[in-house]
Amino acid sequence: MKEFEGEPLAPHIMQYVMKYDGDAPREDLVEYLLDGGAAEKQIDHWIQKCLERADISQPEEGMYRR
């Protein structure tokens, strides 16, 4: 079983975005989650959920900030 398989992605998304002082590119975030075993169909769901809860923000298209 891979690292993220079957678990909520929000903590992993926030942790990854926090690594960046400025903006975290969406492409890199998605690749990180896929490499960790996240299901592709779940990635957008969890990113949207994090945006709705204000866990992360999207100051410009394709970039996320904590």
CHARMM internal coordinates of N, CA and C (Angstrom, degrees):
IC EDIT
DIST 1 N 1 CA 1.4478
DIST 1 CA 1 C 1.5361
ANGL 1 N 1 CA 1 C 108.06
DIST 1 C 2 N 1.3040
ANGL 1 CA 1 C 2 N 115.36
DIHE 1 N 1 CA 1 C 2 N 136.25
DIST 2 N 2 CA 1.4516
ANGL 1 C 2 N 2 CA 119.91
DIHE 1 CA 1 C 2 N 2 CA 179.48
DIST 2 CA 2 C 1.5152
ANGL 2 N 2 CA 2 C 110.70
DIHE 1 C 2 N 2 CA 2 C -81.22
DIST 2 C 3 N 1.3030
ANGL 2 CA 2 C 3 N 115.13
DIHE 2 N 2 CA 2 C 3 N 168.24
DIST 3 N 3 CA 1.4613
ANGL 2 C 3 N 3 CA 122.72
DIHE 2 CA 2 C 3 N 3 CA -171.49
DIST 3 CA 3 C 1.5279
ANGL 3 N 3 CA 3 C 114.91
DIHE 2 C 3 N 3 CA 3 C -54.94
DIST 3 C 4 N 1.3341
ANGL 3 CA 3 C 4 N 119.15
DIHE 3 N 3 CA 3 C 4 N -47.51
DIST 4 N 4 CA 1.4605
ANGL 3 C 4 N 4 CA 121.52
DIHE 3 CA 3 C 4 N 4 CA -173.19
DIST 4 CA 4 C 1.5242
ANGL 4 N 4 CA 4 C 113.92
DIHE 3 C 4 N 4 CA 4 C -99.98
DIST 4 C 5 N 1.2879
ANGL 4 CA 4 C 5 N 118.04
DIHE 4 N 4 CA 4 C 5 N -2.76
DIST 5 N 5 CA 1.4561
ANGL 4 C 5 N 5 CA 121.67
DIHE 4 CA 4 C 5 N 5 CA -173.60
DIST 5 CA 5 C 1.5243
ANGL 5 N 5 CA 5 C 111.59
DIHE 4 C 5 N 5 CA 5 C -58.21
DIST 5 C 6 N 1.3301
ANGL 5 CA 5 C 6 N 116.15
DIHE 5 N 5 CA 5 C 6 N 121.56
DIST 6 N 6 CA 1.4537
ANGL 5 C 6 N 6 CA 121.96
DIHE 5 CA 5 C 6 N 6 CA 174.30
DIST 6 CA 6 C 1.5187
ANGL 6 N 6 CA 6 C 116.01
DIHE 5 C 6 N 6 CA 6 C 78.49
DIST 6 C 7 N 1.3069
ANGL 6 CA 6 C 7 N 118.82
DIHE 6 N 6 CA 6 C 7 N 10.04
DIST 7 N 7 CA 1.4607
ANGL 6 C 7 N 7 CA 119.72
DIHE 6 CA 6 C 7 N 7 CA 179.11
DIST 7 CA 7 C 1.5213
ANGL 7 N 7 CA 7 C 110.25
DIHE 6 C 7 N 7 CA 7 C -120.76
DIST 7 C 8 N 1.3281
ANGL 7 CA 7 C 8 N 117.85
DIHE 7 N 7 CA 7 C 8 N 159.51
DIST 8 N 8 CA 1.4614
ANGL 7 C 8 N 8 CA 120.65
DIHE 7 CA 7 C 8 N 8 CA 178.35
DIST 8 CA 8 C 1.5323
ANGL 8 N 8 CA 8 C 110.56
DIHE 7 C 8 N 8 CA 8 C -59.31
DIST 8 C 9 N 1.3129
ANGL 8 CA 8 C 9 N 115.97
DIHE 8 N 8 CA 8 C 9 N 140.14
DIST 9 N 9 CA 1.4602
ANGL 8 C 9 N 9 CA 120.39
DIHE 8 CA 8 C 9 N 9 CA -177.30
DIST 9 CA 9 C 1.5225
ANGL 9 N 9 CA 9 C 113.59
DIHE 8 C 9 N 9 CA 9 C -92.98
DIST 9 C 10 N 1.3285
ANGL 9 CA 9 C 10 N 118.47
DIHE 9 N 9 CA 9 C 10 N -13.07
DIST 10 N 10 CA 1.4674
ANGL 9 C 10 N 10 CA 121.15
DIHE 9 CA 9 C 10 N 10 CA -175.86
DIST 10 CA 10 C 1.5304
ANGL 10 N 10 CA 10 C 113.00
DIHE 9 C 10 N 10 CA 10 C -52.19
DIST 10 C 11 N 1.3332
ANGL 10 CA 10 C 11 N 120.09
DIHE 10 N 10 CA 10 C 11 N -49.18
DIST 11 N 11 CA 1.4687
ANGL 10 C 11 N 11 CA 118.61
DIHE 10 CA 10 C 11 N 11 CA -179.59
DIST 11 CA 11 C 1.5237
ANGL 11 N 11 CA 11 C 112.73
DIHE 10 C 11 N 11 CA 11 C -61.23
DIST 11 C 12 N 1.3142
ANGL 11 CA 11 C 12 N 116.98
DIHE 11 N 11 CA 11 C 12 N -36.15
DIST 12 N 12 CA 1.4617
ANGL 11 C 12 N 12 CA 121.44
DIHE 11 CA 11 C 12 N 12 CA -179.61
DIST 12 CA 12 C 1.5237
ANGL 12 N 12 CA 12 C 111.07
DIHE 11 C 12 N 12 CA 12 C -71.21
DIST 12 C 13 N 1.3244
ANGL 12 CA 12 C 13 N 116.24
DIHE 12 N 12 CA 12 C 13 N -37.45
DIST 13 N 13 CA 1.4650
ANGL 12 C 13 N 13 CA 120.86
DIHE 12 CA 12 C 13 N 13 CA 177.57
DIST 13 CA 13 C 1.5253
ANGL 13 N 13 CA 13 C 109.52
DIHE 12 C 13 N 13 CA 13 C -64.59
DIST 13 C 14 N 1.3205
ANGL 13 CA 13 C 14 N 117.11
DIHE 13 N 13 CA 13 C 14 N -49.16
DIST 14 N 14 CA 1.4678
ANGL 13 C 14 N 14 CA 120.83
DIHE 13 CA 13 C 14 N 14 CA -178.89
DIST 14 CA 14 C 1.5295
ANGL 14 N 14 CA 14 C 111.10
DIHE 13 C 14 N 14 CA 14 C -62.66
DIST 14 C 15 N 1.3203
ANGL 14 CA 14 C 15 N 116.85
DIHE 14 N 14 CA 14 C 15 N -42.16
DIST 15 N 15 CA 1.4655
ANGL 14 C 15 N 15 CA 120.94
DIHE 14 CA 14 C 15 N 15 CA 179.89
DIST 15 CA 15 C 1.5290
ANGL 15 N 15 CA 15 C 110.24
DIHE 14 C 15 N 15 CA 15 C -62.82
DIST 15 C 16 N 1.3267
ANGL 15 CA 15 C 16 N 116.85
DIHE 15 N 15 CA 15 C 16 N -43.77
DIST 16 N 16 CA 1.4599
ANGL 15 C 16 N 16 CA 120.38
DIHE 15 CA 15 C 16 N 16 CA -179.40
DIST 16 CA 16 C 1.5238
ANGL 16 N 16 CA 16 C 110.58
DIHE 15 C 16 N 16 CA 16 C -64.91
DIST 16 C 17 N 1.3261
ANGL 16 CA 16 C 17 N 117.68
DIHE 16 N 16 CA 16 C 17 N -45.37
DIST 17 N 17 CA 1.4631
ANGL 16 C 17 N 17 CA 121.69
DIHE 16 CA 16 C 17 N 17 CA -178.33
DIST 17 CA 17 C 1.5303
ANGL 17 N 17 CA 17 C 110.49
DIHE 16 C 17 N 17 CA 17 C -64.60
DIST 17 C 18 N 1.3306
ANGL 17 CA 17 C 18 N 117.73
DIHE 17 N 17 CA 17 C 18 N -34.37
DIST 18 N 18 CA 1.4669
ANGL 17 C 18 N 18 CA 121.58
DIHE 17 CA 17 C 18 N 18 CA 179.37
DIST 18 CA 18 C 1.5262
ANGL 18 N 18 CA 18 C 112.15
DIHE 17 C 18 N 18 CA 18 C -65.85
DIST 18 C 19 N 1.3233
ANGL 18 CA 18 C 19 N 118.29
DIHE 18 N 18 CA 18 C 19 N -23.13
DIST 19 N 19 CA 1.4615
ANGL 18 C 19 N 19 CA 121.48
DIHE 18 CA 18 C 19 N 19 CA 179.42
DIST 19 CA 19 C 1.5230
ANGL 19 N 19 CA 19 C 111.88
DIHE 18 C 19 N 19 CA 19 C -62.01
DIST 19 C 20 N 1.3230
ANGL 19 CA 19 C 20 N 116.35
DIHE 19 N 19 CA 19 C 20 N -26.12
DIST 20 N 20 CA 1.4558
ANGL 19 C 20 N 20 CA 121.31
DIHE 19 CA 19 C 20 N 20 CA -177.14
DIST 20 CA 20 C 1.5212
ANGL 20 N 20 CA 20 C 109.86
DIHE 19 C 20 N 20 CA 20 C -92.05
DIST 20 C 21 N 1.3140
ANGL 20 CA 20 C 21 N 116.61
DIHE 20 N 20 CA 20 C 21 N 134.84
DIST 21 N 21 CA 1.4682
ANGL 20 C 21 N 21 CA 120.41
DIHE 20 CA 20 C 21 N 21 CA 176.26
DIST 21 CA 21 C 1.5194
ANGL 21 N 21 CA 21 C 110.62
DIHE 20 C 21 N 21 CA 21 C -70.85
DIST 21 C 22 N 1.3149
ANGL 21 CA 21 C 22 N 116.19
DIHE 21 N 21 CA 21 C 22 N -33.26
DIST 22 N 22 CA 1.4611
ANGL 21 C 22 N 22 CA 121.21
DIHE 21 CA 21 C 22 N 22 CA -179.58
DIST 22 CA 22 C 1.5075
ANGL 22 N 22 CA 22 C 110.83
DIHE 21 C 22 N 22 CA 22 C -110.12
DIST 22 C 23 N 1.3027
ANGL 22 CA 22 C 23 N 116.23
DIHE 22 N 22 CA 22 C 23 N -99.56
DIST 23 N 23 CA 1.4621
ANGL 22 C 23 N 23 CA 121.70
DIHE 22 CA 22 C 23 N 23 CA -175.66
DIST 23 CA 23 C 1.5169
ANGL 23 N 23 CA 23 C 111.82
DIHE 22 C 23 N 23 CA 23 C -115.13
DIST 23 C 24 N 1.3281
ANGL 23 CA 23 C 24 N 115.69
DIHE 23 N 23 CA 23 C 24 N 144.32
DIST 24 N 24 CA 1.4606
ANGL 23 C 24 N 24 CA 122.46
DIHE 23 CA 23 C 24 N 24 CA 175.71
DIST 24 CA 24 C 1.5277
ANGL 24 N 24 CA 24 C 107.50
DIHE 23 C 24 N 24 CA 24 C -103.22
DIST 24 C 25 N 1.3292
ANGL 24 CA 24 C 25 N 118.07
DIHE 24 N 24 CA 24 C 25 N 119.82
DIST 25 N 25 CA 1.4635
ANGL 24 C 25 N 25 CA 120.83
DIHE 24 CA 24 C 25 N 25 CA 179.95
DIST 25 CA 25 C 1.5358
ANGL 25 N 25 CA 25 C 111.52
DIHE 24 C 25 N 25 CA 25 C -66.00
DIST 25 C 26 N 1.3097
ANGL 25 CA 25 C 26 N 115.94
DIHE 25 N 25 CA 25 C 26 N 135.81
DIST 26 N 26 CA 1.4623
ANGL 25 C 26 N 26 CA 121.50
DIHE 25 CA 25 C 26 N 26 CA 179.34
DIST 26 CA 26 C 1.5282
ANGL 26 N 26 CA 26 C 111.38
DIHE 25 C 26 N 26 CA 26 C -55.44
DIST 26 C 27 N 1.3150
ANGL 26 CA 26 C 27 N 116.20
DIHE 26 N 26 CA 26 C 27 N -44.64
DIST 27 N 27 CA 1.4696
ANGL 26 C 27 N 27 CA 120.85
DIHE 26 CA 26 C 27 N 27 CA -178.08
DIST 27 CA 27 C 1.5245
ANGL 27 N 27 CA 27 C 111.22
DIHE 26 C 27 N 27 CA 27 C -56.72
DIST 27 C 28 N 1.3210
ANGL 27 CA 27 C 28 N 117.12
DIHE 27 N 27 CA 27 C 28 N -43.29
DIST 28 N 28 CA 1.4628
ANGL 27 C 28 N 28 CA 121.20
DIHE 27 CA 27 C 28 N 28 CA 179.51
DIST 28 CA 28 C 1.5229
ANGL 28 N 28 CA 28 C 111.65
DIHE 27 C 28 N 28 CA 28 C -68.87
DIST 28 C 29 N 1.3216
ANGL 28 CA 28 C 29 N 116.80
DIHE 28 N 28 CA 28 C 29 N -39.87
DIST 29 N 29 CA 1.4602
ANGL 28 C 29 N 29 CA 120.92
DIHE 28 CA 28 C 29 N 29 CA 178.02
DIST 29 CA 29 C 1.5235
ANGL 29 N 29 CA 29 C 111.07
DIHE 28 C 29 N 29 CA 29 C -62.19
DIST 29 C 30 N 1.3173
ANGL 29 CA 29 C 30 N 116.74
DIHE 29 N 29 CA 29 C 30 N -46.68
DIST 30 N 30 CA 1.4656
ANGL 29 C 30 N 30 CA 121.18
DIHE 29 CA 29 C 30 N 30 CA 179.95
DIST 30 CA 30 C 1.5275
ANGL 30 N 30 CA 30 C 110.19
DIHE 29 C 30 N 30 CA 30 C -62.11
DIST 30 C 31 N 1.3134
ANGL 30 CA 30 C 31 N 116.88
DIHE 30 N 30 CA 30 C 31 N -43.91
DIST 31 N 31 CA 1.4669
ANGL 30 C 31 N 31 CA 120.71
DIHE 30 CA 30 C 31 N 31 CA 179.01
DIST 31 CA 31 C 1.5306
ANGL 31 N 31 CA 31 C 111.20
DIHE 30 C 31 N 31 CA 31 C -60.97
DIST 31 C 32 N 1.3312
ANGL 31 CA 31 C 32 N 116.81
DIHE 31 N 31 CA 31 C 32 N -42.80
DIST 32 N 32 CA 1.4619
ANGL 31 C 32 N 32 CA 122.10
DIHE 31 CA 31 C 32 N 32 CA 177.70
DIST 32 CA 32 C 1.5342
ANGL 32 N 32 CA 32 C 111.01
DIHE 31 C 32 N 32 CA 32 C -59.35
DIST 32 C 33 N 1.3234
ANGL 32 CA 32 C 33 N 116.56
DIHE 32 N 32 CA 32 C 33 N -45.37
DIST 33 N 33 CA 1.4607
ANGL 32 C 33 N 33 CA 120.78
DIHE 32 CA 32 C 33 N 33 CA -179.12
DIST 33 CA 33 C 1.5278
ANGL 33 N 33 CA 33 C 111.43
DIHE 32 C 33 N 33 CA 33 C -68.18
DIST 33 C 34 N 1.3254
ANGL 33 CA 33 C 34 N 117.09
DIHE 33 N 33 CA 33 C 34 N -41.11
DIST 34 N 34 CA 1.4713
ANGL 33 C 34 N 34 CA 120.44
DIHE 33 CA 33 C 34 N 34 CA 177.24
DIST 34 CA 34 C 1.5241
ANGL 34 N 34 CA 34 C 110.82
DIHE 33 C 34 N 34 CA 34 C -63.01
DIST 34 C 35 N 1.3327
ANGL 34 CA 34 C 35 N 116.59
DIHE 34 N 34 CA 34 C 35 N -42.97
DIST 35 N 35 CA 1.4644
ANGL 34 C 35 N 35 CA 120.83
DIHE 34 CA 34 C 35 N 35 CA 178.70
DIST 35 CA 35 C 1.5238
ANGL 35 N 35 CA 35 C 111.67
DIHE 34 C 35 N 35 CA 35 C -62.85
DIST 35 C 36 N 1.3283
ANGL 35 CA 35 C 36 N 116.68
DIHE 35 N 35 CA 35 C 36 N -28.54
DIST 36 N 36 CA 1.4616
ANGL 35 C 36 N 36 CA 121.52
DIHE 35 CA 35 C 36 N 36 CA 178.99
DIST 36 CA 36 C 1.5166
ANGL 36 N 36 CA 36 C 112.80
DIHE 35 C 36 N 36 CA 36 C -82.63
DIST 36 C 37 N 1.3371
ANGL 36 CA 36 C 37 N 117.40
DIHE 36 N 36 CA 36 C 37 N -2.78
DIST 37 N 37 CA 1.4536
ANGL 36 C 37 N 37 CA 120.56
DIHE 36 CA 36 C 37 N 37 CA 176.82
DIST 37 CA 37 C 1.5132
ANGL 37 N 37 CA 37 C 114.81
DIHE 36 C 37 N 37 CA 37 C 99.20
DIST 37 C 38 N 1.3252
ANGL 37 CA 37 C 38 N 117.63
DIHE 37 N 37 CA 37 C 38 N 7.10
DIST 38 N 38 CA 1.4710
ANGL 37 C 38 N 38 CA 120.16
DIHE 37 CA 37 C 38 N 38 CA 178.60
DIST 38 CA 38 C 1.5238
ANGL 38 N 38 CA 38 C 109.74
DIHE 37 C 38 N 38 CA 38 C -67.29
DIST 38 C 39 N 1.3237
ANGL 38 CA 38 C 39 N 115.46
DIHE 38 N 38 CA 38 C 39 N 142.85
DIST 39 N 39 CA 1.4578
ANGL 38 C 39 N 39 CA 120.67
DIHE 38 CA 38 C 39 N 39 CA 176.74
DIST 39 CA 39 C 1.5265
ANGL 39 N 39 CA 39 C 108.70
DIHE 38 C 39 N 39 CA 39 C -72.97
DIST 39 C 40 N 1.3152
ANGL 39 CA 39 C 40 N 116.21
DIHE 39 N 39 CA 39 C 40 N 132.36
DIST 40 N 40 CA 1.4606
ANGL 39 C 40 N 40 CA 121.29
DIHE 39 CA 39 C 40 N 40 CA -176.68
DIST 40 CA 40 C 1.5257
ANGL 40 N 40 CA 40 C 112.29
DIHE 39 C 40 N 40 CA 40 C -54.48
DIST 40 C 41 N 1.3281
ANGL 40 CA 40 C 41 N 116.43
DIHE 40 N 40 CA 40 C 41 N -39.68
DIST 41 N 41 CA 1.4661
ANGL 40 C 41 N 41 CA 119.84
DIHE 40 CA 40 C 41 N 41 CA -178.31
DIST 41 CA 41 C 1.5240
ANGL 41 N 41 CA 41 C 112.48
DIHE 40 C 41 N 41 CA 41 C -68.22
DIST 41 C 42 N 1.3238
ANGL 41 CA 41 C 42 N 118.13
DIHE 41 N 41 CA 41 C 42 N -20.77
DIST 42 N 42 CA 1.4587
ANGL 41 C 42 N 42 CA 121.75
DIHE 41 CA 41 C 42 N 42 CA -179.64
DIST 42 CA 42 C 1.5319
ANGL 42 N 42 CA 42 C 113.34
DIHE 41 C 42 N 42 CA 42 C -87.34
DIST 42 C 43 N 1.3116
ANGL 42 CA 42 C 43 N 117.04
DIHE 42 N 42 CA 42 C 43 N -21.91
DIST 43 N 43 CA 1.4608
ANGL 42 C 43 N 43 CA 120.42
DIHE 42 CA 42 C 43 N 43 CA -175.05
DIST 43 CA 43 C 1.5242
ANGL 43 N 43 CA 43 C 111.48
DIHE 42 C 43 N 43 CA 43 C -61.10
DIST 43 C 44 N 1.3316
ANGL 43 CA 43 C 44 N 118.04
DIHE 43 N 43 CA 43 C 44 N -51.12
DIST 44 N 44 CA 1.4640
ANGL 43 C 44 N 44 CA 120.56
DIHE 43 CA 43 C 44 N 44 CA 179.93
DIST 44 CA 44 C 1.5239
ANGL 44 N 44 CA 44 C 111.49
DIHE 43 C 44 N 44 CA 44 C -61.98
DIST 44 C 45 N 1.3263
ANGL 44 CA 44 C 45 N 116.13
DIHE 44 N 44 CA 44 C 45 N -39.17
DIST 45 N 45 CA 1.4702
ANGL 44 C 45 N 45 CA 120.62
DIHE 44 CA 44 C 45 N 45 CA 178.07
DIST 45 CA 45 C 1.5296
ANGL 45 N 45 CA 45 C 110.36
DIHE 44 C 45 N 45 CA 45 C -57.56
DIST 45 C 46 N 1.3218
ANGL 45 CA 45 C 46 N 117.51
DIHE 45 N 45 CA 45 C 46 N -48.19
DIST 46 N 46 CA 1.4594
ANGL 45 C 46 N 46 CA 121.21
DIHE 45 CA 45 C 46 N 46 CA -176.02
DIST 46 CA 46 C 1.5232
ANGL 46 N 46 CA 46 C 111.89
DIHE 45 C 46 N 46 CA 46 C -73.26
DIST 46 C 47 N 1.3251
ANGL 46 CA 46 C 47 N 117.79
DIHE 46 N 46 CA 46 C 47 N -35.51
DIST 47 N 47 CA 1.4693
ANGL 46 C 47 N 47 CA 119.38
DIHE 46 CA 46 C 47 N 47 CA 175.87
DIST 47 CA 47 C 1.5191
ANGL 47 N 47 CA 47 C 109.15
DIHE 46 C 47 N 47 CA 47 C -62.60
DIST 47 C 48 N 1.3273
ANGL 47 CA 47 C 48 N 117.10
DIHE 47 N 47 CA 47 C 48 N -45.73
DIST 48 N 48 CA 1.4618
ANGL 47 C 48 N 48 CA 120.89
DIHE 47 CA 47 C 48 N 48 CA 179.42
DIST 48 CA 48 C 1.5194
ANGL 48 N 48 CA 48 C 111.12
DIHE 47 C 48 N 48 CA 48 C -61.52
DIST 48 C 49 N 1.3200
ANGL 48 CA 48 C 49 N 116.40
DIHE 48 N 48 CA 48 C 49 N -41.42
DIST 49 N 49 CA 1.4615
ANGL 48 C 49 N 49 CA 120.93
DIHE 48 CA 48 C 49 N 49 CA 179.11
DIST 49 CA 49 C 1.5356
ANGL 49 N 49 CA 49 C 110.65
DIHE 48 C 49 N 49 CA 49 C -62.27
DIST 49 C 50 N 1.3137
ANGL 49 CA 49 C 50 N 116.98
DIHE 49 N 49 CA 49 C 50 N -41.83
DIST 50 N 50 CA 1.4673
ANGL 49 C 50 N 50 CA 121.08
DIHE 49 CA 49 C 50 N 50 CA 178.12
DIST 50 CA 50 C 1.5263
ANGL 50 N 50 CA 50 C 111.19
DIHE 49 C 50 N 50 CA 50 C -64.82
DIST 50 C 51 N 1.3256
ANGL 50 CA 50 C 51 N 116.91
DIHE 50 N 50 CA 50 C 51 N -37.68
DIST 51 N 51 CA 1.4616
ANGL 50 C 51 N 51 CA 120.64
DIHE 50 CA 50 C 51 N 51 CA 177.09
DIST 51 CA 51 C 1.5249
ANGL 51 N 51 CA 51 C 110.84
DIHE 50 C 51 N 51 CA 51 C -66.40
DIST 51 C 52 N 1.3265
ANGL 51 CA 51 C 52 N 117.22
DIHE 51 N 51 CA 51 C 52 N -44.20
DIST 52 N 52 CA 1.4644
ANGL 51 C 52 N 52 CA 121.87
DIHE 51 CA 51 C 52 N 52 CA -179.47
DIST 52 CA 52 C 1.5249
ANGL 52 N 52 CA 52 C 111.78
DIHE 51 C 52 N 52 CA 52 C -63.02
DIST 52 C 53 N 1.3203
ANGL 52 CA 52 C 53 N 116.97
DIHE 52 N 52 CA 52 C 53 N -37.39
DIST 53 N 53 CA 1.4655
ANGL 52 C 53 N 53 CA 121.07
DIHE 52 CA 52 C 53 N 53 CA -179.06
DIST 53 CA 53 C 1.5280
ANGL 53 N 53 CA 53 C 112.08
DIHE 52 C 53 N 53 CA 53 C -85.40
DIST 53 C 54 N 1.3197
ANGL 53 CA 53 C 54 N 116.30
DIHE 53 N 53 CA 53 C 54 N -0.44
DIST 54 N 54 CA 1.4694
ANGL 53 C 54 N 54 CA 123.46
DIHE 53 CA 53 C 54 N 54 CA -178.62
DIST 54 CA 54 C 1.5318
ANGL 54 N 54 CA 54 C 112.20
DIHE 53 C 54 N 54 CA 54 C 63.48
DIST 54 C 55 N 1.3370
ANGL 54 CA 54 C 55 N 116.62
DIHE 54 N 54 CA 54 C 55 N 27.18
DIST 55 N 55 CA 1.4648
ANGL 54 C 55 N 55 CA 120.87
DIHE 54 CA 54 C 55 N 55 CA 172.42
DIST 55 CA 55 C 1.5215
ANGL 55 N 55 CA 55 C 109.53
DIHE 54 C 55 N 55 CA 55 C -69.02
DIST 55 C 56 N 1.3299
ANGL 55 CA 55 C 56 N 116.07
DIHE 55 N 55 CA 55 C 56 N -32.76
DIST 56 N 56 CA 1.4577
ANGL 55 C 56 N 56 CA 123.94
DIHE 55 CA 55 C 56 N 56 CA 176.01
DIST 56 CA 56 C 1.5271
ANGL 56 N 56 CA 56 C 106.98
DIHE 55 C 56 N 56 CA 56 C -137.77
DIST 56 C 57 N 1.3257
ANGL 56 CA 56 C 57 N 115.69
DIHE 56 N 56 CA 56 C 57 N 164.19
DIST 57 N 57 CA 1.4608
ANGL 56 C 57 N 57 CA 120.29
DIHE 56 CA 56 C 57 N 57 CA 175.17
DIST 57 CA 57 C 1.5205
ANGL 57 N 57 CA 57 C 108.90
DIHE 56 C 57 N 57 CA 57 C -126.18
DIST 57 C 58 N 1.3111
ANGL 57 CA 57 C 58 N 114.94
DIHE 57 N 57 CA 57 C 58 N 165.90
DIST 58 N 58 CA 1.4632
ANGL 57 C 58 N 58 CA 120.51
DIHE 57 CA 57 C 58 N 58 CA 179.88
DIST 58 CA 58 C 1.5318
ANGL 58 N 58 CA 58 C 107.54
DIHE 57 C 58 N 58 CA 58 C -127.05
DIST 58 C 59 N 1.3516
ANGL 58 CA 58 C 59 N 116.48
DIHE 58 N 58 CA 58 C 59 N 84.48
DIST 59 N 59 CA 1.4613
ANGL 58 C 59 N 59 CA 119.91
DIHE 58 CA 58 C 59 N 59 CA -176.04
DIST 59 CA 59 C 1.5294
ANGL 59 N 59 CA 59 C 113.07
DIHE 58 C 59 N 59 CA 59 C -65.51
DIST 59 C 60 N 1.3191
ANGL 59 CA 59 C 60 N 116.28
DIHE 59 N 59 CA 59 C 60 N -25.73
DIST 60 N 60 CA 1.4586
ANGL 59 C 60 N 60 CA 120.92
DIHE 59 CA 59 C 60 N 60 CA 174.91
DIST 60 CA 60 C 1.5244
ANGL 60 N 60 CA 60 C 108.36
DIHE 59 C 60 N 60 CA 60 C -151.19
DIST 60 C 61 N 1.3054
ANGL 60 CA 60 C 61 N 115.81
DIHE 60 N 60 CA 60 C 61 N 159.58
DIST 61 N 61 CA 1.4667
ANGL 60 C 61 N 61 CA 121.68
DIHE 60 CA 60 C 61 N 61 CA -177.08
DIST 61 CA 61 C 1.5248
ANGL 61 N 61 CA 61 C 111.08
DIHE 60 C 61 N 61 CA 61 C -55.00
DIST 61 C 62 N 1.3203
ANGL 61 CA 61 C 62 N 115.74
DIHE 61 N 61 CA 61 C 62 N 127.43
DIST 62 N 62 CA 1.4533
ANGL 61 C 62 N 62 CA 121.25
DIHE 61 CA 61 C 62 N 62 CA 175.72
DIST 62 CA 62 C 1.5148
ANGL 62 N 62 CA 62 C 115.44
DIHE 61 C 62 N 62 CA 62 C 82.14
DIST 62 C 63 N 1.3471
ANGL 62 CA 62 C 63 N 117.74
DIHE 62 N 62 CA 62 C 63 N 9.05
DIST 63 N 63 CA 1.4564
ANGL 62 C 63 N 63 CA 121.84
DIHE 62 CA 62 C 63 N 63 CA 179.14
DIST 63 CA 63 C 1.5263
ANGL 63 N 63 CA 63 C 109.55
DIHE 62 C 63 N 63 CA 63 C -132.16
DIST 63 C 64 N 1.3318
ANGL 63 CA 63 C 64 N 115.59
DIHE 63 N 63 CA 63 C 64 N 139.95
DIST 64 N 64 CA 1.4576
ANGL 63 C 64 N 64 CA 120.24
DIHE 63 CA 63 C 64 N 64 CA 179.59
DIST 64 CA 64 C 1.5268
ANGL 64 N 64 CA 64 C 109.62
DIHE 63 C 64 N 64 CA 64 C -124.09
DIST 64 C 65 N 1.3269
ANGL 64 CA 64 C 65 N 115.12
DIHE 64 N 64 CA 64 C 65 N 149.99
DIST 65 N 65 CA 1.4469
ANGL 64 C 65 N 65 CA 122.07
DIHE 64 CA 64 C 65 N 65 CA -178.74
DIST 65 CA 65 C 1.5245
ANGL 65 N 65 CA 65 C 108.64
DIHE 64 C 65 N 65 CA 65 C -137.86
DIST 65 C 66 N 1.2987
ANGL 65 CA 65 C 66 N 116.77
DIHE 65 N 65 CA 65 C 66 N 147.58
DIST 66 N 66 CA 1.4756
ANGL 65 C 66 N 66 CA 122.45
DIHE 65 CA 65 C 66 N 66 CA 178.60
DIST 66 CA 66 C 1.4927
ANGL 66 N 66 CA 66 C 108.75
DIHE 65 C 66 N 66 CA 66 C -101.38
END
COOR INIT
IC SEED 1 N 1 CA 1 C
IC BUILD
